[in-house]
């Protein structure tokens, strides 16, 4: 089975948005956003994903990537 990889760091860099700015816009803590950014989570709420996409003006496909084994 493959894995879902979060590419949030890449999208944040393209949008020139810092972790603190994004966390404030999404309404989550820096610690939780850092875990998402560094692929240290096993689940992600759709509401959080929607907030990230809204703040970064992107789609979930810009952030999520499927990697085959």
DSSP file (Angstrom, degrees, kcal/mol; ACC not computed):
  #  RESIDUE AA STRUCTURE BP1 BP2  ACC     N-H-->O    O-->H-N    N-H-->O    O-->H-N    TCO  KAPPA ALPHA  PHI   PSI    X-CA   Y-CA   Z-CA
    1    1 A X              0   0    0      0, 0.0    67,-0.0     0, 0.0     2,-0.0   0.000 360.0 360.0 360.0 142.3    0.0    0.0    0.0
    2    2 A X        -     0   0    0     66,-0.1     2,-0.3     1,-0.1    66,-0.2  -0.050 360.0-116.9 -82.4-171.9    1.2    3.5   -0.8
    3    3 A X  E     -A   67   0A   0     64,-2.6    64,-3.3     2,-0.0     2,-0.5  -0.935   9.2-127.2-130.3 150.4    1.3    6.6    1.4
    4    4 A X  E     -A   66   0A   0     -2,-0.3     2,-0.4    62,-0.2    62,-0.2  -0.882  29.4-162.8 -94.1 126.8   -0.2   10.0    1.4
    5    5 A X  E     -A   65   0A   0     60,-3.5    60,-2.1    -2,-0.5     2,-0.5  -0.932  12.9-134.6-114.3 133.9    2.5   12.7    1.7
    6    6 A X  E     -A   64   0A   0     -2,-0.4     3,-0.3    58,-0.2    58,-0.2  -0.759  15.3-173.0 -89.0 128.4    1.7   16.3    2.7
    7    7 A X     >  +     0   0    0     56,-3.9     4,-1.8    -2,-0.5     3,-0.3  -0.136  42.5 127.5-109.5  34.1    3.4   18.9    0.5
    8    8 A X  H  >  +     0   0    0     28,-0.3     4,-2.8     1,-0.2     5,-0.2   0.873  67.8  59.0 -60.5 -38.7    2.3   21.9    2.7
    9    9 A X  H  > S+     0   0    0     28,-0.5     4,-2.0    -3,-0.3    -1,-0.2   0.895 105.9  48.9 -59.1 -40.9    5.9   23.2    3.0
   10   10 A X  H  > S+     0   0    0     -3,-0.3     4,-2.3     2,-0.2    -1,-0.2   0.920 112.9  46.1 -65.2 -45.0    6.2   23.5   -0.8
   11   11 A X  H  X S+     0   0    0     -4,-1.8     4,-2.1     1,-0.2    -2,-0.2   0.898 111.6  52.0 -67.1 -40.1    2.9   25.3   -1.2
   12   12 A X  H  X>S+     0   0    0     -4,-2.8     5,-2.3     2,-0.2     4,-0.6   0.908 110.2  49.2 -61.6 -41.3    3.7   27.7    1.7
   13   13 A X  H ><5S+     0   0    0     -4,-2.0     3,-0.8    -5,-0.2    -2,-0.2   0.917 110.4  50.0 -64.1 -44.3    7.1   28.5    0.1
   14   14 A X  H 3<5S+     0   0    0     -4,-2.3    -1,-0.2     1,-0.2    -2,-0.2   0.868 115.9  42.7 -61.3 -36.4    5.4   29.2   -3.2
   15   15 A X  H 3<5S-     0   0    0     -4,-2.1    -1,-0.2    -5,-0.2    -2,-0.2   0.469 107.5-127.8 -89.1  -2.5    2.9   31.5   -1.5
   16   16 A X  T <<5 +     0   0    0     -3,-0.8     2,-0.4    -4,-0.6    -3,-0.2   0.914  57.4 147.7  54.7  47.4    5.6   33.1    0.7
   17   17 A X      < -     0   0    0     -5,-2.3    -1,-0.2    -6,-0.1    -2,-0.1  -0.944  40.0-137.3-116.3 133.7    3.6   32.4    3.9
   18   18 A X     >  -     0   0    0     -2,-0.4     4,-2.4     1,-0.1     5,-0.2  -0.373  25.1-110.8 -83.0 164.5    5.1   31.6    7.2
   19   19 A X  H  > S+     0   0    0      1,-0.2     4,-2.7     2,-0.2     5,-0.2   0.908 119.1  50.6 -58.6 -44.6    4.0   29.0    9.6
   20   20 A X  H  > S+     0   0    0      2,-0.2     4,-2.1     1,-0.2    -1,-0.2   0.911 110.5  48.5 -63.5 -43.3    2.8   31.7   12.1
   21   21 A X  H  > S+     0   0    0      2,-0.2     4,-2.2     1,-0.2    -2,-0.2   0.929 114.5  45.1 -62.4 -45.7    0.8   33.5    9.4
   22   22 A X  H  X S+     0   0    0     -4,-2.4     4,-2.6     1,-0.2     5,-0.3   0.915 110.9  52.7 -67.3 -42.7   -0.9   30.3    8.2
   23   23 A X  H  X>S+     0   0    0     -4,-2.7     4,-2.2    -5,-0.2     5,-1.7   0.906 110.9  48.3 -59.2 -41.4   -1.6   29.0   11.7
   24   24 A X  H  <5S+     0   0    0     -4,-2.1    -1,-0.2    -5,-0.2    -2,-0.2   0.915 112.8  47.3 -65.9 -43.0   -3.3   32.3   12.5
   25   25 A X  H  <5S+     0   0    0     -4,-2.2    -2,-0.2     1,-0.2    -1,-0.2   0.865 117.7  41.8 -66.6 -36.3   -5.4   32.4    9.3
   26   26 A X  H  <5S-     0   0    0     -4,-2.6    -1,-0.2    -5,-0.2    -2,-0.2   0.780 107.8-124.8 -82.8 -27.8   -6.5   28.7    9.7
   27   27 A X  T  <5 +     0   0    0     -4,-2.2     2,-0.3     1,-0.3    -3,-0.2   0.813  68.4 116.2  86.6  32.4   -7.1   29.1   13.5
   28   28 A X      < -     0   0    0     -5,-1.7    -1,-0.3    -6,-0.2    -2,-0.1  -0.845  69.4 -89.9-124.9 166.6   -4.8   26.2   14.7
   29   29 A X     >  -     0   0    0     -2,-0.3     4,-2.3     1,-0.1     5,-0.2  -0.334  29.0-120.1 -74.6 156.5   -1.7   26.2   16.8
   30   30 A X  H  > S+     0   0    0      1,-0.2     4,-2.5     2,-0.2     5,-0.2   0.870 114.3  56.0 -59.3 -38.0    1.8   26.6   15.4
   31   31 A X  H  > S+     0   0    0      2,-0.2     4,-1.9     1,-0.2    -1,-0.2   0.934 109.3  44.2 -63.7 -46.6    2.6   23.2   16.9
   32   32 A X  H  > S+     0   0    0      1,-0.2     4,-1.9     2,-0.2    -1,-0.2   0.904 114.8  48.6 -66.8 -40.4   -0.2   21.4   15.2
   33   33 A X  H  X S+     0   0    0     -4,-2.3     4,-2.9     1,-0.2    -1,-0.2   0.880 108.7  54.4 -66.4 -36.6    0.5   23.1   11.9
   34   34 A X  H  X S+     0   0    0     -4,-2.5     4,-2.1     2,-0.2    -1,-0.2   0.895 106.5  51.7 -62.7 -40.3    4.1   22.3   12.2
   35   35 A X  H  <>S+     0   0    0     -4,-1.9     5,-3.2     2,-0.2     6,-0.3   0.904 112.0  46.5 -62.6 -41.6    3.2   18.6   12.6
   36   36 A X  H ><5S+     0   0    0     -4,-1.9     3,-1.6     1,-0.2   -28,-0.3   0.944 112.1  50.5 -64.4 -47.2    1.1   18.8    9.5
   37   37 A X  H 3<5S+     0   0    0     -4,-2.9   -28,-0.5     1,-0.3    -2,-0.2   0.836 113.5  45.4 -60.0 -35.0    3.9   20.6    7.6
   38   38 A X  T 3<5S-     0   0    0     -4,-2.1    -1,-0.3    -5,-0.2    -2,-0.2   0.178 113.8-113.4 -98.5  17.1    6.5   18.0    8.6
   39   39 A X  T < 5S+     0   0    0     -3,-1.6    -3,-0.2     1,-0.1    -2,-0.1   0.853  74.7 134.0  56.6  39.0    4.3   14.9    7.8
   40   40 A X      < +     0   0    0     -5,-3.2     2,-0.3    -6,-0.2    -4,-0.2   0.093  46.8  87.6-104.2  21.2    4.0   13.9   11.5
   41   41 A X        -     0   0    0     -6,-0.3     3,-0.1    -5,-0.2    -9,-0.0  -0.874  53.9-163.9-119.5 153.1    0.3   13.3   11.4
   42   42 A X  S    S+     0   0    0     -2,-0.3     2,-0.3     1,-0.2    -1,-0.1   0.485  81.0  30.6-108.4  -8.9   -1.7   10.2   10.6
   43   43 A X        -     0   0    0      2,-0.0     2,-0.4     0, 0.0    -1,-0.2  -0.984  59.7-165.3-147.1 155.3   -5.1   12.1   10.1
   44   44 A X        -     0   0    0     -2,-0.3     2,-0.1    -3,-0.1    -3,-0.0  -0.963  24.7-124.2-145.4 123.4   -6.2   15.5    9.0
   45   45 A X     >  -     0   0    0     -2,-0.4     4,-2.4     1,-0.1     5,-0.2  -0.378  16.9-130.9 -66.4 142.6   -9.7   17.0    9.5
   46   46 A X  H  > S+     0   0    0      1,-0.2     4,-2.8     2,-0.2     5,-0.2   0.858 109.0  57.4 -61.3 -34.4  -11.4   18.1    6.4
   47   47 A X  H  > S+     0   0    0      2,-0.2     4,-2.0     1,-0.2    -1,-0.2   0.883 108.3  46.1 -65.5 -36.9  -12.2   21.4    8.1
   48   48 A X  H  > S+     0   0    0      2,-0.2     4,-2.4     1,-0.2    -2,-0.2   0.920 113.0  49.3 -69.0 -44.1   -8.5   22.0    8.7
   49   49 A X  H  X S+     0   0    0     -4,-2.4     4,-2.5     1,-0.2    -2,-0.2   0.905 111.1  50.3 -61.0 -41.9   -7.6   21.0    5.2
   50   50 A X  H  X S+     0   0    0     -4,-2.8     4,-2.4     1,-0.2    -1,-0.2   0.900 110.2  50.1 -63.4 -41.0  -10.3   23.4    3.9
   51   51 A X  H  X S+     0   0    0     -4,-2.0     4,-2.4     2,-0.2    -2,-0.2   0.892 110.9  48.9 -64.2 -40.6   -8.9   26.2    6.0
   52   52 A X  H  X S+     0   0    0     -4,-2.4     4,-2.3     2,-0.2    -2,-0.2   0.926 112.2  48.4 -64.2 -45.1   -5.4   25.6    4.8
   53   53 A X  H  X>S+     0   0    0     -4,-2.5     5,-1.9     1,-0.2     4,-0.9   0.891 112.0  49.6 -63.7 -39.3   -6.7   25.6    1.2
   54   54 A X  H  <5S+     0   0    0     -4,-2.4     3,-0.5     1,-0.2    -2,-0.2   0.935 113.3  45.8 -63.3 -46.6   -8.6   28.8    1.7
   55   55 A X  H  <5S+     0   0    0     -4,-2.4    -2,-0.2     1,-0.2    -1,-0.2   0.841 121.0  37.9 -67.4 -34.1   -5.6   30.6    3.3
   56   56 A X  H  <5S-     0   0    0     -4,-2.3    -1,-0.2    -5,-0.2    -2,-0.2   0.437 104.0-126.5 -97.8  -0.8   -3.2   29.4    0.6
   57   57 A X  T  <5S+     0   0    0     -4,-0.9     2,-0.2    -3,-0.5    -3,-0.2   0.963  70.5 113.4  51.7  58.2   -5.6   29.8   -2.3
   58   58 A X      < -     0   0    0     -5,-1.9     2,-0.3    -6,-0.1    -1,-0.2  -0.790  64.5-108.5-141.7-177.3   -5.0   26.2   -3.4
   59   59 A X    >>  -     0   0    0     -2,-0.2     3,-1.7    -3,-0.1     4,-0.7  -0.772  35.0-106.0-113.8 162.7   -6.8   22.9   -3.7
   60   60 A X  H >> S+     0   0    0     -2,-0.3     4,-3.1     1,-0.3     3,-1.0   0.844 119.6  63.4 -56.5 -32.1   -6.3   19.7   -1.6
   61   61 A X  H 34 S+     0   0    0      1,-0.3    -1,-0.3     2,-0.2     0, 0.0   0.727  96.0  58.2 -65.5 -20.8   -4.5   18.2   -4.6
   62   62 A X  H <4 S+     0   0    0     -3,-1.7    -1,-0.3     1,-0.1    -2,-0.2   0.747 117.4  32.5 -75.7 -23.3   -1.8   20.9   -4.3
   63   63 A X  H << S+     0   0    0     -3,-1.0   -56,-3.9    -4,-0.7     2,-0.4   0.786 111.2  64.3-103.2 -36.5   -1.1   19.7   -0.8
   64   64 A X  E  <  -A    6   0A   0     -4,-3.1     2,-0.4   -58,-0.2   -58,-0.2  -0.757  57.6-179.5 -98.5 137.2   -1.7   16.0   -0.8
   65   65 A X  E     -A    5   0A   0    -60,-2.1   -60,-3.5    -2,-0.4     2,-0.5  -0.999  19.6-140.7-135.0 134.7    0.3   13.6   -2.9
   66   66 A X  E     -A    4   0A   0     -2,-0.4     2,-0.5   -62,-0.2   -62,-0.2  -0.830  17.4-167.6 -95.2 127.6    0.0    9.8   -3.2
   67   67 A X  E     -A    3   0A   0    -64,-3.3   -64,-2.6    -2,-0.5     2,-0.1  -0.964  12.7-140.5-116.8 123.9    3.2    7.8   -3.4
   68   68 A X              0   0    0     -2,-0.5   -66,-0.1   -66,-0.2   -64,-0.0  -0.412 360.0 360.0 -75.0 156.1    3.2    4.2   -4.4
   69   69 A X              0   0    0     -2,-0.1    -1,-0.1     0, 0.0   -67,-0.0   0.502 360.0 360.0 -69.4 360.0    5.5    1.8   -2.6
